[in-house]
């Protein structure tokens, strides 16, 4: 056993938990930051909260691209490590870092030139647009720290090291949380910067995490050897990375597209409806982020054992991961269903938001537990390089069914129809995931 990687032989449940709990903790803290950030911004008024909610899709887009590249790096690095080819794993890591930096520059252009046109698509309220410009230009333009941090995080995870990514996430999030009230409201003699302060705190947190990531990688990495000396862009490797990164990015972009389209529908109802939907998306990350932690722990295990041709072990990992995800999402459903008023009161909810939100959270919460199998299989297909199947499942979950169904049910049932469309879409997507599982994944087992 001395020469074997623990991913090959340790008992699955404790191994998965050792791999999953660190990213679960870091994701929970990140979710907590998102919620606290909105709580602070809500003190500036519903217009400020609405503006931040409208910018959310662009923030999520940058996160989706950075995570998509990282997930691709993770899958190929772990696979080559499983095949005992450290040199090739390092080569993929180097090419992936170059991709990350290059893509972060695209968001500099988006942030500088496209924020106002984007906001004009959803509102004519000049105050909301002003707040959105102040917040959006900063958080969208300066995402290079996020890209570097996440690339290194996924490299650590590919080697089975989940503690370092947790430390990076916690470090960045804690700095963010500390700076939020200081910069928003102007404590310790600093000027009150309002929503700009929230944006600056976010960027400082991201750069802090990136700096720590570089330091930890240089000190504790033992498997990968990154070198940019004589670097040449390898389009074959880039193509392979894109084969996983693009579907993964599109899947993570779907919430951005979904939120933007539904914000268009909700804006015809009221500003409170838009503000509530933004709050819901911050709250639901608190439920889904722990499942993301499980998926992050599962991915390298699946990829490694796939590379090592350990099929029975893959099957065990699938079962244990599925049970963990279902448990988390089931608890999330109970939480949202039982105390929606308490959750909304955290965001200084107006009477209009409370009226819309209590029923909304209860209906939307049902979609959590229904989505369990779809979430599981999306991660499984990604880990095996079958990105197109993950993409199809995610399209069913978050776009293809939800948007047209929301529009139809809005006409029939009112705003509750929009919330119900999430539940129906998750059910259909889970059925689709099961079909792909039977046709594709069972063959590997």
C-alpha positions as a Markdown table, in Angstrom:
| # | Residue | x | y | z |
|---|---|---|---|---|
| 1 | Unk | 0.0 | 0.0 | 0.0 |
| 2 | Unk | 3.0 | 2.3 | 0.5 |
| 3 | Unk | 3.3 | 3.1 | -3.1 |
| 4 | Unk | -0.4 | 3.5 | -3.8 |
| 5 | Unk | -2.4 | 6.7 | -3.7 |
| 6 | Unk | -5.0 | 6.7 | -0.9 |
| 7 | Unk | -7.6 | 7.4 | -3.7 |
| 8 | Unk | -7.1 | 3.7 | -4.7 |
| 9 | Unk | -7.6 | 1.8 | -1.5 |
| 10 | Unk | -9.1 | 3.8 | 1.4 |
| 11 | Unk | -12.7 | 3.1 | 2.5 |
| 12 | Unk | -14.9 | 5.2 | 0.3 |
| 13 | Unk | -17.1 | 7.1 | 2.8 |
| 14 | Unk | -14.3 | 8.4 | 5.1 |
| 15 | Unk | -12.1 | 9.1 | 2.0 |
| 16 | Unk | -15.0 | 11.0 | 0.3 |
| 17 | Unk | -15.7 | 13.0 | 3.5 |
| 18 | Unk | -12.0 | 13.8 | 3.9 |
| 19 | Unk | -12.0 | 15.1 | 0.3 |
| 20 | Unk | -15.5 | 16.7 | 0.5 |
| 21 | Unk | -15.6 | 18.3 | 3.9 |
| 22 | Unk | -12.9 | 20.9 | 3.3 |
| 23 | Unk | -14.5 | 22.2 | 0.1 |
| 24 | Unk | -17.9 | 22.0 | 1.8 |
| 25 | Unk | -16.7 | 24.2 | 4.6 |
| 26 | Unk | -15.0 | 26.6 | 2.1 |
| 27 | Unk | -18.2 | 26.7 | 0.0 |
| 28 | Unk | -20.4 | 27.3 | 3.0 |
| 29 | Unk | -18.2 | 30.2 | 4.1 |
| 30 | Unk | -18.3 | 31.6 | 0.5 |
| 31 | Unk | -22.1 | 31.2 | 0.5 |
| 32 | Unk | -22.2 | 32.9 | 3.9 |
| 33 | Unk | -20.2 | 35.8 | 2.4 |
| 34 | Unk | -22.7 | 36.1 | -0.4 |
| 35 | Unk | -25.5 | 36.3 | 2.0 |
| 36 | Unk | -23.8 | 38.7 | 4.4 |
| 37 | Unk | -22.8 | 40.9 | 1.5 |
| 38 | Unk | -26.5 | 41.2 | 0.4 |
| 39 | Unk | -27.6 | 41.8 | 4.0 |
| 40 | Unk | -25.2 | 44.8 | 4.2 |
| 41 | Unk | -26.2 | 46.1 | 0.8 |
| 42 | Unk | -29.9 | 45.8 | 1.7 |
| 43 | Unk | -29.3 | 48.4 | 4.4 |
| 44 | Unk | -28.7 | 50.9 | 1.6 |
| 45 | Unk | -32.3 | 50.3 | 0.3 |
| 46 | Unk | -34.2 | 48.0 | -2.1 |
| 47 | Unk | -32.8 | 49.9 | -5.1 |
| 48 | Unk | -29.2 | 49.0 | -4.1 |
| 49 | Unk | -30.2 | 45.3 | -3.5 |
| 50 | Unk | -32.0 | 45.2 | -6.9 |
| 51 | Unk | -28.9 | 46.6 | -8.6 |
| 52 | Unk | -26.6 | 44.0 | -7.0 |
| 53 | Unk | -29.2 | 41.3 | -8.0 |
| 54 | Unk | -29.1 | 42.5 | -11.6 |
| 55 | Unk | -25.2 | 42.4 | -11.7 |
| 56 | Unk | -25.2 | 38.8 | -10.3 |
| 57 | Unk | -25.5 | 37.1 | -13.7 |
| 58 | Unk | -22.3 | 38.8 | -14.9 |
| 59 | Unk | -20.5 | 37.8 | -11.6 |
| 60 | Unk | -21.7 | 34.3 | -12.0 |
| 61 | Unk | -20.5 | 34.3 | -15.6 |
| 62 | Unk | -16.9 | 35.1 | -14.6 |
| 63 | Unk | -17.1 | 32.4 | -11.9 |
| 64 | Unk | -18.5 | 29.9 | -14.4 |
| 65 | Unk | -15.6 | 30.5 | -16.8 |
| 66 | Unk | -12.9 | 30.3 | -14.2 |
| 67 | Unk | -14.4 | 27.2 | -12.6 |
| 68 | Unk | -15.0 | 25.6 | -16.0 |
| 69 | Unk | -11.3 | 25.9 | -16.8 |
| 70 | Unk | -10.4 | 24.6 | -13.4 |
| 71 | Unk | -12.7 | 21.6 | -13.6 |
| 72 | Unk | -11.1 | 20.7 | -17.0 |
| 73 | Unk | -7.7 | 20.9 | -15.4 |
| 74 | Unk | -8.8 | 18.9 | -12.5 |
| 75 | Unk | -10.2 | 16.1 | -14.6 |
| 76 | Unk | -7.1 | 15.7 | -16.9 |
| 77 | Unk | -4.6 | 16.2 | -14.1 |
| 78 | Unk | -6.2 | 13.6 | -11.9 |
| 79 | Unk | -6.6 | 11.1 | -14.8 |
| 80 | Unk | -2.9 | 11.3 | -15.7 |
| 81 | Unk | -1.9 | 11.1 | -12.1 |
| 82 | Unk | -4.0 | 7.9 | -11.9 |
| 83 | Unk | -2.1 | 6.6 | -14.9 |
| 84 | Unk | 1.2 | 7.5 | -13.0 |
| 85 | Unk | 2.2 | 10.2 | -15.6 |
| 86 | Unk | 3.1 | 13.2 | -13.4 |
| 87 | Unk | 4.9 | 14.9 | -16.3 |
| 88 | Unk | 1.9 | 15.0 | -18.5 |
| 89 | Unk | -0.3 | 16.1 | -15.6 |
| 90 | Unk | 2.0 | 19.0 | -15.0 |
| 91 | Unk | 1.9 | 19.9 | -18.7 |
| 92 | Unk | -1.9 | 20.1 | -18.6 |
| 93 | Unk | -1.7 | 22.2 | -15.5 |
| 94 | Unk | 0.6 | 24.7 | -17.1 |
| 95 | Unk | -1.6 | 25.1 | -20.2 |
| 96 | Unk | -4.6 | 25.5 | -18.0 |
| 97 | Unk | -3.1 | 28.4 | -16.1 |
| 98 | Unk | -2.4 | 30.2 | -19.3 |
| 99 | Unk | -6.0 | 29.7 | -20.3 |
| 100 | Unk | -7.2 | 31.1 | -17.0 |
| 101 | Unk | -5.2 | 34.3 | -17.3 |
| 102 | Unk | -6.2 | 34.9 | -20.9 |
| 103 | Unk | -9.9 | 34.5 | -20.2 |
| 104 | Unk | -9.7 | 36.9 | -17.2 |
| 105 | Unk | -8.7 | 39.6 | -19.6 |
| 106 | Unk | -12.0 | 39.2 | -21.5 |
| 107 | Unk | -13.9 | 40.2 | -18.4 |
| 108 | Unk | -11.8 | 43.4 | -18.2 |
| 109 | Unk | -13.4 | 44.4 | -21.5 |
| 110 | Unk | -16.9 | 43.3 | -20.4 |
| 111 | Unk | -16.6 | 45.3 | -17.2 |
| 112 | Unk | -15.3 | 48.5 | -18.8 |
| 113 | Unk | -17.7 | 48.7 | -21.7 |
| 114 | Unk | -20.8 | 46.5 | -21.3 |
| 115 | Unk | -22.2 | 47.1 | -17.8 |
| 116 | Unk | -24.5 | 50.0 | -18.6 |
| 117 | Unk | -26.0 | 48.4 | -21.8 |
| 118 | Unk | -26.6 | 45.2 | -19.7 |
| 119 | Unk | -28.4 | 47.2 | -16.9 |
| 120 | Unk | -30.5 | 49.1 | -19.5 |
| 121 | Unk | -32.0 | 45.8 | -20.6 |
| 122 | Unk | -33.7 | 45.3 | -17.3 |
| 123 | Unk | -34.5 | 48.7 | -15.7 |
| 124 | Unk | -35.0 | 52.4 | -16.4 |
| 125 | Unk | -34.7 | 53.3 | -12.7 |
| 126 | Unk | -31.7 | 55.7 | -12.8 |
| 127 | Unk | -30.8 | 55.0 | -9.1 |
| 128 | Unk | -30.7 | 51.3 | -9.8 |
| 129 | Unk | -28.5 | 51.9 | -12.9 |
| 130 | Unk | -26.2 | 54.1 | -10.9 |
| 131 | Unk | -25.7 | 51.6 | -8.1 |
| 132 | Unk | -25.3 | 48.8 | -10.7 |
| 133 | Unk | -22.5 | 50.8 | -12.5 |
| 134 | Unk | -20.7 | 51.5 | -9.3 |
| 135 | Unk | -20.8 | 47.8 | -8.3 |
| 136 | Unk | -20.5 | 46.0 | -11.6 |
| 137 | Unk | -17.5 | 47.8 | -13.2 |
| 138 | Unk | -15.4 | 46.9 | -10.2 |
| 139 | Unk | -16.4 | 43.2 | -9.6 |
| 140 | Unk | -16.6 | 42.3 | -13.3 |
| 141 | Unk | -13.4 | 44.0 | -14.5 |
| 142 | Unk | -11.0 | 42.8 | -11.8 |
| 143 | Unk | -11.6 | 39.0 | -11.8 |
| 144 | Unk | -8.0 | 37.9 | -12.5 |
| 145 | Unk | -7.5 | 37.1 | -8.8 |
| 146 | Unk | -10.5 | 34.8 | -8.9 |
| 147 | Unk | -9.2 | 33.0 | -12.0 |
| 148 | Unk | -5.7 | 32.4 | -10.6 |
| 149 | Unk | -7.1 | 31.3 | -7.2 |
| 150 | Unk | -9.5 | 28.8 | -8.7 |
| 151 | Unk | -6.9 | 27.3 | -11.2 |
| 152 | Unk | -4.6 | 26.6 | -8.3 |
| 153 | Unk | -7.4 | 25.3 | -6.2 |
| 154 | Unk | -8.4 | 22.7 | -8.8 |
| 155 | Unk | -4.8 | 21.6 | -9.2 |
| 156 | Unk | -4.6 | 20.9 | -5.4 |
| 157 | Unk | -7.9 | 19.0 | -5.6 |
| 158 | Unk | -6.7 | 16.9 | -8.5 |
| 159 | Unk | -3.8 | 15.6 | -6.3 |
| 160 | Unk | -6.2 | 14.7 | -3.5 |
| 161 | Unk | -5.3 | 17.7 | -1.3 |
| 162 | Unk | -8.5 | 19.4 | -0.2 |
| 163 | Unk | -7.2 | 21.3 | 2.8 |
| 164 | Unk | -5.3 | 23.9 | 0.9 |
| 165 | Unk | -8.3 | 24.9 | -1.3 |
| 166 | Unk | -10.3 | 25.2 | 1.9 |
| 167 | Unk | -7.7 | 27.6 | 3.5 |
| 168 | Unk | -7.7 | 29.7 | 0.3 |
| 169 | Unk | -11.5 | 30.0 | 0.2 |
| 170 | Unk | -11.8 | 30.8 | 3.9 |
| 171 | Unk | -9.0 | 33.4 | 3.8 |
| 172 | Unk | -10.5 | 35.3 | 0.8 |
| 173 | Unk | -14.1 | 35.1 | 2.2 |
| 174 | Unk | -13.1 | 36.2 | 5.7 |
| 175 | Unk | -11.2 | 39.2 | 4.4 |
| 176 | Unk | -14.3 | 40.0 | 2.2 |
| 177 | Unk | -16.7 | 39.7 | 5.2 |
| 178 | Unk | -14.4 | 41.9 | 7.4 |
| 179 | Unk | -14.0 | 44.6 | 4.8 |
| 180 | Unk | -17.7 | 44.7 | 3.7 |
| 181 | Unk | -19.1 | 46.8 | 6.5 |
| 182 | Unk | -15.9 | 48.9 | 6.9 |
| 183 | Unk | -15.9 | 50.0 | 3.2 |
| 184 | Unk | -19.7 | 50.1 | 2.7 |
| 185 | Unk | -20.5 | 52.2 | 5.8 |
| 186 | Unk | -17.1 | 53.9 | 6.4 |
| 187 | Unk | -15.7 | 52.7 | 9.7 |
| 188 | Unk | -12.3 | 53.5 | 11.3 |
| 189 | Unk | -12.2 | 56.9 | 9.6 |
| 190 | Unk | -12.6 | 55.6 | 6.1 |
| 191 | Unk | -15.2 | 57.2 | 3.7 |
| 192 | Unk | -18.5 | 55.4 | 3.3 |
| 193 | Unk | -18.3 | 53.9 | -0.2 |
| 194 | Unk | -21.8 | 52.2 | -0.4 |
| 195 | Unk | -22.1 | 49.6 | -3.1 |
| 196 | Unk | -18.7 | 50.5 | -4.4 |
| 197 | Unk | -17.3 | 49.5 | -1.0 |
| 198 | Unk | -18.9 | 46.1 | -1.3 |
| 199 | Unk | -17.4 | 45.6 | -4.8 |
| 200 | Unk | -13.9 | 46.7 | -3.6 |
| 201 | Unk | -14.1 | 44.3 | -0.6 |
| 202 | Unk | -15.0 | 41.4 | -3.1 |
| 203 | Unk | -12.0 | 42.1 | -5.3 |
| 204 | Unk | -9.6 | 42.5 | -2.4 |
| 205 | Unk | -10.9 | 39.1 | -1.0 |
| 206 | Unk | -10.3 | 37.5 | -4.4 |
| 207 | Unk | -6.7 | 38.8 | -4.8 |
| 208 | Unk | -5.9 | 37.8 | -1.2 |
| 209 | Unk | -7.0 | 34.3 | -1.9 |
| 210 | Unk | -4.9 | 34.3 | -5.2 |
| 211 | Unk | -1.8 | 35.4 | -3.4 |
| 212 | Unk | -2.2 | 32.8 | -0.7 |
| 213 | Unk | -2.8 | 30.2 | -3.4 |
| 214 | Unk | 0.5 | 30.9 | -5.1 |
| 215 | Unk | 2.3 | 30.8 | -1.8 |
| 216 | Unk | 0.8 | 27.5 | -0.7 |
| 217 | Unk | 1.3 | 25.9 | -4.1 |
| 218 | Unk | 5.0 | 26.8 | -4.1 |
| 219 | Unk | 5.4 | 25.4 | -0.6 |
| 220 | Unk | 3.2 | 22.3 | -0.5 |
| 221 | Unk | 2.7 | 21.0 | -4.0 |
| 222 | Unk | 4.7 | 17.8 | -4.6 |
| 223 | Unk | 3.1 | 16.3 | -7.7 |
| 224 | Unk | 2.9 | 19.0 | -10.3 |
| 225 | Unk | 5.8 | 21.0 | -11.7 |
| 226 | Unk | 4.8 | 24.2 | -13.4 |
| 227 | Unk | 7.2 | 25.9 | -15.8 |
| 228 | Unk | 6.6 | 28.8 | -18.3 |
| 229 | Unk | 10.1 | 28.6 | -19.7 |
| 230 | Unk | 9.9 | 28.2 | -23.4 |
| 231 | Unk | 6.1 | 27.9 | -23.2 |
| 232 | Unk | 4.2 | 27.3 | -26.4 |
| 233 | Unk | 0.4 | 27.2 | -26.7 |
| 234 | Unk | -0.5 | 23.5 | -27.3 |
| 235 | Unk | -3.8 | 23.7 | -29.3 |
| 236 | Unk | -4.3 | 20.0 | -29.0 |
| 237 | Unk | -4.2 | 20.2 | -25.2 |
| 238 | Unk | -6.2 | 23.4 | -25.2 |
| 239 | Unk | -8.9 | 21.6 | -27.3 |
| 240 | Unk | -9.0 | 18.7 | -24.8 |
| 241 | Unk | -9.3 | 21.2 | -21.9 |
| 242 | Unk | -12.1 | 23.1 | -23.8 |
| 243 | Unk | -13.9 | 19.8 | -24.3 |
| 244 | Unk | -14.6 | 19.7 | -20.6 |
| 245 | Unk | -14.3 | 23.4 | -19.8 |
| 246 | Unk | -16.9 | 24.6 | -22.3 |
| 247 | Unk | -19.7 | 22.3 | -21.1 |
| 248 | Unk | -18.8 | 22.9 | -17.5 |
| 249 | Unk | -18.8 | 26.7 | -18.1 |
| 250 | Unk | -22.0 | 26.6 | -20.0 |
| 251 | Unk | -23.6 | 24.6 | -17.1 |
| 252 | Unk | -22.4 | 27.2 | -14.6 |
| 253 | Unk | -23.5 | 30.0 | -16.9 |
| 254 | Unk | -27.0 | 28.7 | -17.0 |
| 255 | Unk | -28.0 | 30.4 | -13.7 |
| 256 | Unk | -26.8 | 33.7 | -15.2 |
| 257 | Unk | -28.9 | 33.3 | -18.3 |
| 258 | Unk | -31.8 | 32.0 | -16.3 |
| 259 | Unk | -31.7 | 34.8 | -13.8 |
| 260 | Unk | -31.4 | 37.4 | -16.6 |
| 261 | Unk | -34.4 | 36.0 | -18.5 |
| 262 | Unk | -36.6 | 35.6 | -15.4 |
| 263 | Unk | -35.6 | 39.1 | -14.1 |
| 264 | Unk | -37.1 | 40.3 | -17.4 |
| 265 | Unk | -40.4 | 38.5 | -16.5 |
| 266 | Unk | -40.3 | 39.6 | -12.9 |
| 267 | Unk | -39.6 | 43.2 | -13.7 |
| 268 | Unk | -43.1 | 43.3 | -15.3 |
| 269 | Unk | -44.5 | 42.4 | -11.9 |
| 270 | Unk | -42.6 | 44.6 | -9.4 |
| 271 | Unk | -39.2 | 45.7 | -8.3 |
| 272 | Unk | -39.8 | 43.6 | -5.1 |
| 273 | Unk | -40.1 | 40.5 | -7.2 |
| 274 | Unk | -36.7 | 41.1 | -8.8 |
| 275 | Unk | -35.2 | 41.9 | -5.4 |
| 276 | Unk | -36.6 | 38.7 | -3.9 |
| 277 | Unk | -35.4 | 36.5 | -6.7 |
| 278 | Unk | -31.9 | 37.9 | -6.2 |
| 279 | Unk | -32.1 | 37.1 | -2.5 |
| 280 | Unk | -33.3 | 33.6 | -3.3 |
| 281 | Unk | -30.3 | 33.0 | -5.5 |
| 282 | Unk | -28.0 | 34.0 | -2.7 |
| 283 | Unk | -29.8 | 31.8 | -0.2 |
| 284 | Unk | -30.0 | 28.8 | -2.5 |
| 285 | Unk | -26.2 | 28.9 | -2.8 |
| 286 | Unk | -26.1 | 28.1 | 0.9 |
| 287 | Unk | -27.8 | 24.8 | 0.1 |
| 288 | Unk | -26.1 | 23.9 | -3.2 |
| 289 | Unk | -22.6 | 24.9 | -2.2 |
| 290 | Unk | -22.2 | 21.9 | 0.2 |
| 291 | Unk | -23.3 | 19.6 | -2.6 |
| 292 | Unk | -20.7 | 21.3 | -4.8 |
| 293 | Unk | -18.2 | 20.4 | -2.1 |
| 294 | Unk | -19.3 | 16.7 | -2.3 |
| 295 | Unk | -19.0 | 16.9 | -6.1 |
| 296 | Unk | -15.5 | 18.4 | -5.8 |
| 297 | Unk | -14.5 | 15.6 | -3.5 |
| 298 | Unk | -16.0 | 13.0 | -5.8 |
| 299 | Unk | -14.5 | 14.3 | -9.1 |
| 300 | Unk | -10.9 | 13.5 | -8.5 |
| 301 | Unk | -11.8 | 10.1 | -6.9 |
| 302 | Unk | -13.9 | 9.2 | -10.0 |
| 303 | Unk | -11.3 | 10.5 | -12.5 |
| 304 | Unk | -8.4 | 8.8 | -10.7 |
| 305 | Unk | -10.1 | 5.4 | -10.4 |
| 306 | Unk | -11.3 | 5.6 | -14.0 |
| 307 | Unk | -7.6 | 6.1 | -15.0 |
| 308 | Unk | -6.6 | 3.2 | -12.7 |
| 309 | Unk | -9.4 | 1.0 | -14.2 |
| 310 | Unk | -11.0 | 0.3 | -10.7 |
| 311 | Unk | -14.6 | -0.1 | -11.8 |
| 312 | Unk | -16.1 | -1.5 | -8.6 |
| 313 | Unk | -14.6 | 1.4 | -6.6 |
| 314 | Unk | -16.2 | 3.9 | -9.0 |
| 315 | Unk | -19.5 | 2.3 | -8.3 |
| 316 | Unk | -19.0 | 2.6 | -4.6 |
| 317 | Unk | -18.1 | 6.3 | -5.0 |
| 318 | Unk | -21.2 | 6.9 | -7.0 |
| 319 | Unk | -23.5 | 5.4 | -4.3 |
| 320 | Unk | -21.9 | 7.2 | -1.3 |
| 321 | Unk | -21.8 | 10.5 | -3.1 |
| 322 | Unk | -25.4 | 10.3 | -4.2 |
| 323 | Unk | -26.6 | 9.6 | -0.6 |
| 324 | Unk | -24.6 | 12.6 | 0.7 |
| 325 | Unk | -26.0 | 15.0 | -1.9 |
| 326 | Unk | -29.6 | 13.8 | -1.4 |
| 327 | Unk | -29.2 | 14.3 | 2.4 |
| 328 | Unk | -27.9 | 17.9 | 2.1 |
| 329 | Unk | -30.6 | 18.9 | -0.4 |
| 330 | Unk | -33.4 | 17.2 | 1.6 |
| 331 | Unk | -32.3 | 19.3 | 4.7 |
| 332 | Unk | -32.3 | 22.4 | 2.5 |
| 333 | Unk | -35.9 | 21.7 | 1.5 |
| 334 | Unk | -37.0 | 21.5 | 5.1 |
| 335 | Unk | -35.2 | 24.7 | 6.1 |
| 336 | Unk | -36.7 | 26.8 | 3.3 |
| 337 | Unk | -40.2 | 25.3 | 3.7 |
| 338 | Unk | -40.3 | 25.8 | 7.5 |
| 339 | Unk | -38.9 | 29.3 | 8.1 |
| 340 | Unk | -39.2 | 31.4 | 4.9 |
| 341 | Unk | -40.2 | 34.5 | 6.9 |
| 342 | Unk | -37.1 | 34.4 | 9.1 |
| 343 | Unk | -34.8 | 33.9 | 6.1 |
| 344 | Unk | -36.3 | 36.9 | 4.3 |
| 345 | Unk | -36.2 | 39.2 | 7.3 |
| 346 | Unk | -32.4 | 38.9 | 7.3 |
| 347 | Unk | -32.5 | 41.1 | 4.1 |
| 348 | Unk | -34.6 | 43.9 | 5.5 |
| 349 | Unk | -37.4 | 42.6 | 3.3 |
| 350 | Unk | -40.2 | 45.1 | 2.5 |
| 351 | Unk | -43.9 | 44.1 | 2.9 |
| 352 | Unk | -44.1 | 43.4 | -0.8 |
| 353 | Unk | -41.0 | 41.2 | -0.8 |
| 354 | Unk | -42.4 | 39.2 | 2.2 |
| 355 | Unk | -45.7 | 38.6 | 0.5 |
| 356 | Unk | -44.0 | 37.3 | -2.7 |
| 357 | Unk | -41.1 | 35.6 | -0.9 |
| 358 | Unk | -42.7 | 33.4 | 1.7 |
| 359 | Unk | -44.7 | 31.4 | -0.9 |
| 360 | Unk | -41.9 | 31.6 | -3.3 |
| 361 | Unk | -39.3 | 30.0 | -1.0 |
| 362 | Unk | -41.7 | 27.2 | 0.0 |
| 363 | Unk | -42.4 | 26.3 | -3.7 |
| 364 | Unk | -38.8 | 26.7 | -4.8 |
| 365 | Unk | -37.5 | 24.6 | -1.9 |
| 366 | Unk | -39.1 | 21.4 | -3.3 |
| 367 | Unk | -36.8 | 21.7 | -6.3 |
| 368 | Unk | -33.8 | 21.1 | -4.0 |
| 369 | Unk | -34.5 | 17.5 | -3.1 |
| 370 | Unk | -35.8 | 16.7 | -6.6 |
| 371 | Unk | -32.5 | 17.8 | -8.2 |
| 372 | Unk | -30.4 | 15.3 | -6.3 |
| 373 | Unk | -29.7 | 12.8 | -9.0 |
| 374 | Unk | -29.2 | 15.4 | -11.7 |
| 375 | Unk | -26.6 | 17.2 | -9.5 |
| 376 | Unk | -24.8 | 13.9 | -8.8 |
| 377 | Unk | -24.7 | 12.7 | -12.4 |
| 378 | Unk | -23.6 | 16.1 | -13.8 |
| 379 | Unk | -20.5 | 15.8 | -11.6 |
| 380 | Unk | -19.9 | 12.2 | -12.5 |
| 381 | Unk | -20.0 | 12.8 | -16.3 |
| 382 | Unk | -17.7 | 15.8 | -15.9 |
| 383 | Unk | -15.1 | 13.7 | -14.0 |
| 384 | Unk | -15.1 | 11.1 | -16.8 |
| 385 | Unk | -14.7 | 13.7 | -19.6 |
| 386 | Unk | -18.3 | 13.2 | -20.8 |
| 387 | Unk | -19.1 | 16.9 | -20.6 |
| 388 | Unk | -21.8 | 16.8 | -23.2 |
| 389 | Unk | -24.1 | 14.7 | -21.0 |
| 390 | Unk | -23.6 | 17.0 | -18.1 |
| 391 | Unk | -24.4 | 19.9 | -20.3 |
| 392 | Unk | -27.7 | 18.3 | -21.5 |
| 393 | Unk | -28.8 | 17.6 | -17.9 |
| 394 | Unk | -27.9 | 21.1 | -16.8 |
| 395 | Unk | -29.7 | 22.6 | -19.9 |
| 396 | Unk | -32.8 | 20.7 | -18.9 |
| 397 | Unk | -32.5 | 21.8 | -15.3 |
| 398 | Unk | -31.8 | 25.5 | -15.8 |
| 399 | Unk | -32.9 | 26.7 | -19.2 |
| 400 | Unk | -34.6 | 24.6 | -21.8 |
| 401 | Unk | -37.6 | 23.7 | -19.6 |
| 402 | Unk | -37.6 | 26.3 | -16.9 |
| 403 | Unk | -37.8 | 29.5 | -19.1 |
| 404 | Unk | -40.6 | 28.6 | -21.5 |
| 405 | Unk | -42.5 | 26.8 | -18.7 |
| 406 | Unk | -42.1 | 29.8 | -16.4 |
| 407 | Unk | -43.5 | 32.1 | -19.1 |
| 408 | Unk | -46.5 | 29.8 | -19.7 |
| 409 | Unk | -47.3 | 29.2 | -16.0 |
| 410 | Unk | -46.9 | 33.0 | -15.3 |
| 411 | Unk | -49.9 | 33.5 | -17.7 |
| 412 | Unk | -51.9 | 30.8 | -16.1 |
| 413 | Unk | -51.0 | 30.9 | -12.4 |
| 414 | Unk | -49.3 | 34.2 | -11.8 |
| 415 | Unk | -45.9 | 34.6 | -10.2 |
| 416 | Unk | -46.3 | 31.2 | -8.4 |
| 417 | Unk | -46.1 | 29.6 | -11.8 |
| 418 | Unk | -42.5 | 30.9 | -12.2 |
| 419 | Unk | -41.5 | 29.2 | -9.0 |
| 420 | Unk | -43.3 | 25.9 | -9.9 |
| 421 | Unk | -41.4 | 25.7 | -13.2 |
| 422 | Unk | -38.2 | 25.1 | -11.2 |
| 423 | Unk | -39.6 | 22.0 | -9.6 |
| 424 | Unk | -40.9 | 20.5 | -12.8 |
| 425 | Unk | -37.6 | 21.2 | -14.6 |
| 426 | Unk | -35.6 | 19.5 | -11.9 |
| 427 | Unk | -37.8 | 16.5 | -12.1 |
| 428 | Unk | -37.5 | 16.1 | -15.8 |
| 429 | Unk | -33.7 | 16.7 | -15.7 |
| 430 | Unk | -33.3 | 13.9 | -13.1 |
| 431 | Unk | -35.2 | 11.6 | -15.4 |
| 432 | Unk | -32.9 | 12.5 | -18.2 |
| 433 | Unk | -29.9 | 12.0 | -16.0 |
| 434 | Unk | -31.1 | 8.5 | -15.2 |
| 435 | Unk | -31.5 | 7.6 | -18.9 |
| 436 | Unk | -27.9 | 8.7 | -19.6 |
| 437 | Unk | -26.8 | 6.8 | -16.5 |
| 438 | Unk | -28.4 | 3.6 | -17.8 |
| 439 | Unk | -27.1 | 4.0 | -21.3 |
| 440 | Unk | -23.6 | 5.4 | -20.7 |
| 441 | Unk | -22.3 | 5.1 | -17.2 |
| 442 | Unk | -23.4 | 1.5 | -16.5 |
| 443 | Unk | -21.2 | 0.4 | -19.4 |
| 444 | Unk | -18.1 | 1.5 | -17.5 |
| 445 | Unk | -19.2 | -0.5 | -14.5 |
